[in-house]
């Protein structure tokens, strides 16, 4: 299994939100991260996908999820 499939598999196994972050390196023919992006976008799992190499955006979204979770537990 390629690492591009991992977010979809994990999202299907856990109840927590999963954020897919495609990267611009690797993946052969679909270089530049496009193959990873398209694969994550076409997943049948409930999955949040950010843009290619958008690690800051993924982190900000994860922080937003964590803040909302903490507020709901009070």
HELIX and SHEET records of a PDB file:
HELIX    1   1 UNK A    3  UNK A    5  5                                   3    
HELIX    2   2 UNK A    6  UNK A   13  1                                   8    
HELIX    3   3 UNK A   28  UNK A   33  5                                   6    
HELIX    4   4 UNK A   34  UNK A   41  1                                   8    
HELIX    5   5 UNK A   55  UNK A   72  1                                  18    
SHEET    1   A 2 UNK A  19  UNK A  21  0                                        
SHEET    2   A 2 UNK A  48  UNK A  50  1                                        
END                                                                             
